[in-house]
C-alpha cells in the first residue's frame, strides 16, 4: 500500500474509528458475522453501492461541479488507479492482478492507449547505455548499480 494512502486511512480511522457491523457472510441469507467496517452508512450499517452512489458520490460530484454522467461514476476510480499505475511504469501483469482481471490481455487492450510509447522508453534505454548508466538512474528508488558502458 502506498504511504500516502496508508497515512490518509490512518488519519480517517483516528477521526472516525471503524464500527462493528453484523453482516451475512458469503451468501445473502448466510450466517451473520460481525466485522469491523471503516465506512458505514448514517444508520451505522454496511455501505451498499446504491447508498454510496445516492448519498455520497453524486452529492460530491455536484459539490465539485462535475456533471453526474456515467463516465464520472465511481468506476472511474478504477480507471484512475490503473492509468496512474501504468503511467508510473507498473507492468500490465501487475495492474491486471490488482484489478482482478483474469486475462492481462484484457487489461492491455483496455489501457494500452494510456501507456507511454515504447519508442520513448527504448530511446531512453539506448541513451542511458551509451552514456554508461542505467535508464533508471534518474529514479532515486532504483537500487541498480552503475555499469560501465560497453566499448
ABEGO torsion letter per residue (X at the ends): XBAAAAAAAAAAAAABBBBBBBBBBGBAABBBBBBBBABBBAAGBBBBAAAAAAAAAAAAAAAAGBBBBAAABAAAAAAAAAAAAAAAGBBAAAAAAAAGBABAAAAAAAAAAABBBAAAAAAAAAAAAAAGBBAAAABAABABBBBBBBX
